[in-house]
Amino acid sequence: MNINEKDFLKYLGDYLIGTGGLWTLDEAERGVDCLHSTREKMVNVSALKKNKYFKELMKDFNLAKKYGRSDKDEVCEYLHDYGQIYKKYYEELLKTPPNELLLWKKLKSPLTYQGSKFRLLDKILPFFPNKINVFYDVFCGSGVVGTTVYDRSNLIILNDVNEPIINILKQIIFHPLKLCKEIEKNITLYDLRKTKKTDSKEFQEKYKNNYLNFRKTVNENVDKYSKENIAILNYILHLFSFNGLIRFNQKSKFNASYGFSTARGKKTVLTLLKEYHETLDTSKIILSNKDFRKLDADKLNENDFLYFDPPYLNTTAVYNENRLTGWNENDEIELLNFLEKLDRRGIKWGMSNSLRGKCGTHNERLKEWSKNFTTHYFDKQYQAFGQSNKNNIEVYITNYEKEKNNGSTN
């Protein structure tokens, strides 16, 4: 929890439900500063919006923003009038220990990746250990989970067997400002842009061909350009590919088709990259390109935590296809055996998976295996890459127990 949020709770507790509940002018000054500085963080916490006292709380956030540090008397009077509402809100807030969703700062990854857990973060994060020495994201994909827990861990290791993905993440995490410049330069150089279905056929074909020519140039130089340059160009390609897909063939060549209006806008991407630059402490992040079977479990201890988000055996996705990497029953069996090995050594781990895919296909082996551990069930009904997941049974399986906050536990 950062200092502003600590102060925020302290002010609520000490000054609003304390003796009299009326702030002195000095206390009001500190309170206004705190409310102002935490307003944006609090308003983005979706769970708080459901709280019946949240709208009243937001009135004071807005008041603090409006008056700044000028009219202390009016701010004091206003806060005093809502003292009892604050008291109820504060007491209810404390009924949800450890108030998990206030403790995590979620960073949306600049990398679009099928299977990303961004929309499930609010559900799985409350089950993570409170303190982690080394956090190992074994199938990191877009890196969204690791970049969320980096301030709760001493060290973050983002690992993925897909080398082109790791090379792209290196540019996003360690060189985001340079990547921003390269995006703007290459978009201009190759005349890349999104098109809409309402655009003329000639207009659509022009920019589709521009994309295909750009892709051809990149793929023809995979063995000539440096890994850094290829990663940058692959990242730009994914900005204009179908659904933002990142897909490579066996020769590590990008082969996703043009995406028309489905790609992210340049402005959005540049904003996300700059947020990474301003937020992440990169000294705590290590990138790794290994198959999970090559991880050295003997170097781990009980203070470390491994998060697994493998390809789902009962779903159809890019990462299941037999291109650069794939996933089959043998991979699944070896992963489950590896998790059992970690459990025997007392190493904490958590795994996201699916017991039933969106097409109704069940993973009976996983269902039976999971009975030996703790399974949390989530309702994952949303559109992903234009397809509904309403039939999916999304689970988070752990070899440890923690007081539940979200989801149900079996």
C-alpha positions in Angstrom: 0.0 0.0 0.0 1.5 3.4 -0.9 1.8 6.2 1.6 -1.1 8.2 0.2 -3.6 5.4 0.7 -2.2 4.8 4.2 -2.7 8.4 5.0 -6.2 8.2 3.5 -7.3 5.4 5.8 -5.5 7.1 8.8 -7.4 10.3 8.3 -10.7 8.5 8.0 -10.0 6.6 11.2 -8.4 9.2 13.4 -10.2 12.3 12.4 -13.6 11.4 11.1 -14.6 8.7 13.5 -12.4 10.0 16.4 -13.4 12.5 19.0 -16.0 14.9 17.5 -15.2 13.9 13.9 -14.3 17.6 13.1 -11.0 18.4 11.5 -9.0 21.3 12.6 -7.7 23.6 9.8 -4.3 22.0 9.8 -5.9 18.6 9.7 -8.2 19.7 6.9 -5.2 20.9 4.9 -3.6 17.5 5.1 -6.9 15.8 4.5 -7.6 17.8 1.3 -4.1 17.1 0.0 -4.5 13.4 0.7 -8.0 13.2 -0.9 -6.8 15.1 -3.9 -3.7 12.9 -4.4 -5.6 9.6 -4.1 -8.7 10.5 -6.0 -7.7 9.0 -9.3 -6.4 5.8 -7.8 -9.6 5.2 -5.8 -12.0 6.0 -8.6 -10.4 3.3 -10.7 -11.0 0.6 -8.2 -14.1 -1.1 -9.7 -15.0 -3.0 -6.5 -15.4 0.3 -4.5 -17.9 1.7 -7.0 -20.3 -1.0 -5.9 -20.0 0.2 -2.3 -23.1 2.2 -1.2 -21.0 4.8 0.5 -18.7 5.4 -2.5 -20.8 8.1 -4.1 -20.7 10.1 -0.9 -17.0 9.6 -0.6 -16.5 10.8 -4.2 -18.4 14.0 -3.4 -15.5 14.9 -1.1 -12.9 13.9 -3.6 -14.5 16.2 -6.1 -14.8 19.0 -3.5 -11.1 18.6 -2.6 -10.2 18.8 -6.3 -12.4 21.9 -6.7 -11.2 23.9 -3.7 -7.6 22.7 -3.6 -6.0 24.3 -0.6 -8.0 27.5 -0.4 -11.3 27.3 1.4 -10.4 25.1 4.4 -13.4 26.1 6.5 -15.9 25.0 3.9 -14.0 21.7 3.4 -14.0 21.2 7.1 -17.7 21.8 7.5 -18.5 19.5 4.6 -16.4 16.7 5.9 -18.0 17.1 9.4 -21.5 16.8 7.9 -20.6 13.5 6.3 -18.7 12.2 9.3 -21.3 9.4 10.0 -21.3 8.3 6.4 -17.5 8.1 6.5 -17.7 6.1 9.7 -20.0 3.5 8.1 -17.8 3.5 5.0 -14.6 3.1 7.0 -16.0 0.3 9.1 -17.3 -1.6 6.0 -13.9 -1.1 4.4 -12.2 -2.8 7.2 -14.5 -5.8 7.0 -12.8 -6.9 3.8 -9.2 -7.5 5.0 -6.6 -7.1 3.7 -8.5 -4.7 1.5 -6.7 -6.3 -1.4 -7.9 -4.3 -4.4 -6.6 -1.1 -2.9 -3.1 -2.6 -2.6 -2.6 -3.5 -6.3 -1.8 -1.0 -9.1 -2.9 -2.7 -12.3 -1.0 -1.8 -15.4 -2.6 -2.6 -18.7 0.0 -4.1 -20.9 0.9 -2.3 -24.2 1.1 -5.8 -25.7 -2.2 -7.3 -26.9 -2.1 -11.1 -26.1 -4.7 -13.8 -26.3 -5.2 -15.3 -22.9 -4.2 -12.2 -21.0 -5.4 -12.2 -17.4 -6.0 -8.4 -17.1 -9.7 -8.8 -16.8 -9.3 -11.5 -14.1 -6.8 -9.7 -12.0 -9.4 -8.5 -9.5 -10.4 -12.1 -9.0 -7.0 -13.9 -8.7 -4.9 -11.2 -7.0 -6.6 -11.5 -3.6 -5.4 -15.1 -3.4 -1.8 -14.3 -4.0 0.6 -14.3 -1.0 0.9 -11.0 0.7 4.7 -11.0 0.7 6.7 -12.6 -2.1 10.5 -12.9 -2.4 10.8 -14.0 -6.0 7.7 -13.9 -8.2 8.0 -16.2 -11.2 5.5 -15.7 -14.0 6.2 -19.0 -15.8 3.9 -18.4 -18.9 4.0 -14.6 -18.8 2.5 -13.7 -22.2 1.9 -10.0 -22.1 3.5 -9.7 -18.6 0.4 -8.1 -17.1 0.4 -10.2 -13.9 4.1 -9.7 -13.2 3.9 -6.0 -13.7 1.0 -5.8 -11.3 2.8 -7.6 -8.4 6.2 -6.1 -8.9 5.9 -3.7 -6.0 4.9 -6.6 -3.7 7.9 -8.7 -4.6 11.6 -8.4 -4.2 12.2 -9.7 -7.7 10.0 -10.5 -10.7 11.0 -13.1 -13.3 8.9 -12.9 -16.5 9.3 -16.1 -18.4 7.9 -17.4 -21.6 9.0 -20.2 -24.0 8.1 -18.0 -26.9 11.4 -16.1 -27.6 9.9 -13.4 -29.9 7.4 -12.5 -27.1 10.2 -12.1 -24.6 12.2 -10.0 -27.1 9.2 -7.7 -27.5 8.7 -7.5 -23.7 12.3 -6.4 -23.4 11.6 -3.4 -25.6 8.3 -2.6 -23.8 9.7 -2.8 -20.3 13.3 -1.6 -20.6 13.1 0.7 -23.7 9.5 2.1 -23.9 10.4 5.6 -24.9 12.6 4.4 -27.7 9.8 2.1 -28.8 7.4 5.1 -28.9 9.7 6.8 -31.4 10.1 3.7 -33.5 6.3 3.3 -33.7 5.8 6.8 -35.0 8.7 6.5 -37.4 7.6 3.2 -39.0 3.9 4.1 -39.2 4.9 7.1 -41.2 7.6 5.3 -43.3 5.3 2.4 -44.3 2.0 4.5 -44.3 0.2 2.2 -41.8 -3.2 2.9 -40.5 -6.4 1.2 -39.5 -9.4 1.1 -41.8 -13.1 0.6 -41.1 -15.7 -1.6 -42.8 -17.5 1.6 -43.9 -14.4 2.7 -45.8 -14.3 2.1 -49.6 -12.9 -1.2 -50.8 -10.0 0.7 -52.5 -9.1 2.5 -49.3 -9.2 -0.8 -47.3 -7.1 -2.6 -49.9 -4.5 0.1 -49.9 -3.7 -0.1 -46.2 -4.1 -3.8 -46.1 -1.4 -4.0 -48.8 0.8 -1.5 -46.9 0.6 -3.8 -43.9 1.4 -6.9 -46.0 4.4 -5.2 -47.6 5.6 -4.1 -44.2 5.2 -7.7 -42.8 7.1 -9.0 -45.8 10.0 -6.6 -45.2 10.2 -7.6 -41.6 10.1 -11.4 -42.3 12.6 -11.2 -45.1 15.1 -9.6 -42.6 14.5 -11.8 -39.6 18.0 -13.3 -40.0 19.6 -10.0 -40.9 18.3 -7.5 -38.4 19.2 -7.6 -34.7 16.8 -9.2 -32.3 16.1 -5.8 -30.9 15.1 -4.4 -34.3 13.0 -7.4 -35.2 11.2 -7.2 -31.8 10.4 -3.5 -32.4 9.0 -4.3 -35.9 7.1 -7.3 -34.7 5.5 -5.2 -32.0 4.4 -2.6 -34.6 3.0 -5.4 -36.8 0.8 -6.6 -34.0 -0.7 -3.1 -33.7 -2.3 -3.6 -37.1 -2.9 -7.3 -37.2 -6.2 -9.1 -36.8 -7.4 -8.6 -33.2 -3.9 -7.5 -32.3 -2.7 -11.1 -32.6 0.9 -12.0 -32.3 1.5 -15.2 -34.3 4.7 -16.7 -35.6 5.4 -19.7 -37.8 8.1 -22.3 -37.1 10.8 -20.0 -38.6 9.8 -17.2 -36.1 8.2 -15.2 -38.9 5.1 -13.0 -38.2 2.1 -14.4 -40.0 -1.0 -12.7 -38.5 -3.3 -11.1 -41.1 -4.3 -7.5 -41.4 -6.9 -6.4 -38.7 -8.8 -3.5 -40.2 -10.4 -1.5 -37.4 -9.6 -4.0 -34.6 -6.1 -2.7 -33.8 -5.4 -0.4 -30.9 -4.9 3.3 -31.8 -1.5 4.8 -31.8 -2.4 7.3 -29.0 -3.5 4.5 -26.7 -0.4 2.5 -27.2 2.0 5.4 -26.7 0.1 6.3 -23.5 0.5 2.7 -22.1 4.2 2.7 -23.0 4.8 6.0 -21.2 2.9 4.7 -18.2 5.3 1.7 -18.1 8.2 4.1 -18.2 6.9 6.2 -15.3 5.7 3.3 -13.1 7.9 0.3 -13.3 11.0 -0.2 -11.3 12.9 -2.2 -13.9 15.8 -3.0 -11.6 13.5 -5.7 -10.0 12.5 -7.3 -13.3 14.3 -10.1 -15.1 13.2 -11.6 -18.4 13.6 -15.3 -19.1 13.1 -17.6 -22.1 12.8 -21.2 -20.9 10.5 -24.1 -21.1 8.9 -24.8 -17.7 10.5 -28.2 -17.6 13.9 -26.5 -17.5 13.2 -24.4 -14.4 15.5 -25.2 -11.5 13.1 -25.9 -8.6 16.0 -26.6 -6.3 16.9 -22.9 -6.3 13.4 -21.9 -5.0 12.4 -21.6 -1.4 9.2 -21.2 0.6 9.2 -17.4 0.3 9.0 -17.6 -3.5 5.8 -17.8 -5.5 5.2 -19.2 -9.0 2.2 -18.3 -11.1 1.3 -20.5 -14.0 -1.1 -19.5 -16.8 -0.5 -22.3 -19.4 -2.3 -22.8 -22.6 -5.7 -24.3 -21.9 -5.9 -27.8 -23.3 -9.7 -27.6 -23.9 -9.7 -24.3 -25.8 -8.6 -23.2 -29.3 -6.1 -20.4 -29.3 -3.0 -19.2 -31.1 -0.8 -20.6 -28.4 -2.3 -24.0 -28.8 -1.6 -24.2 -32.4 1.4 -26.2 -33.7 3.4 -23.2 -35.0 6.3 -21.7 -33.0 5.1 -23.3 -29.8 2.2 -25.6 -29.0 0.4 -27.4 -26.2 -0.8 -31.0 -26.0 -1.8 -33.7 -23.5 1.8 -34.7 -22.8 2.7 -31.0 -22.0 -0.2 -30.9 -19.6 0.7 -34.1 -17.8 4.3 -32.9 -17.4 3.2 -29.6 -16.0 0.9 -31.2 -13.5 3.8 -33.5 -12.4 6.0 -30.4 -12.1 3.5 -28.7 -9.9 3.3 -31.7 -7.6 7.1 -31.6 -7.4 7.0 -28.0 -6.2 4.3 -28.9 -3.7 6.4 -31.6 -2.2 9.2 -29.1 -1.7 6.9 -26.6 0.0 7.0 -24.0 -2.8 3.8 -22.0 -3.2 2.2 -21.8 -6.6 -1.0 -20.8 -8.3 -2.4 -21.8 -11.7 -5.1 -20.3 -13.9 -6.9 -22.8 -16.1 -10.2 -23.9 -17.4 -12.2 -27.0 -16.5 -14.6 -26.4 -19.4 -13.9 -24.5 -22.5 -16.2 -22.0 -24.2 -17.3 -24.8 -26.6 -18.2 -27.1 -23.8 -15.1 -29.3 -23.9 -14.3 -30.6 -20.4 -10.8 -31.2 -19.0 -11.5 -34.3 -17.0 -7.9 -35.0 -16.1 -7.4 -31.5 -14.7 -10.7 -31.7 -12.8 -9.7 -34.9 -11.1 -6.1 -33.7 -10.4 -7.3 -30.4 -8.9 -9.2 -32.3 -6.1 -5.8 -32.6 -4.3 -5.5 -28.8 -4.1 -7.6 -25.7 -3.5 -9.7 -24.6 -6.4 -11.3 -21.2 -6.8 -14.1 -20.9 -9.4 -14.7 -17.6 -11.3 -17.5 -16.4 -13.5 -15.7 -15.3 -16.7 -18.4 -14.0 -19.0 -17.0 -11.4 -21.4 -16.1 -11.0 -25.0 -12.5 -11.9 -25.8 -11.2 -11.5 -29.4 -14.8 -11.2 -30.6 -15.9 -14.5 -29.0 -18.0 -15.2 -25.9 -16.5 -17.1 -23.0 -19.9 -17.6 -21.3 -19.6 -21.4 -21.2 -16.1 -21.3 -19.8 -15.4 -22.6 -16.2 -12.4 -20.5 -15.2 -10.5 -21.7 -12.2 -7.5 -20.7 -10.1 -5.8 -23.7 -8.4 -3.4 -23.3 -5.5 -1.4 -25.6 -3.3 -2.0 -23.2 -0.3 -5.0 -21.7 1.3 -5.8 -18.0 1.9 -8.8 -16.3 3.2 -11.1 -15.8 0.2 -12.1 -12.4 -1.1 -13.5 -13.1 -4.5 -14.9 -16.1 -6.2 -15.9 -19.3 -4.5 -13.7 -22.0 -3.2 -14.0 -25.8 -3.5 
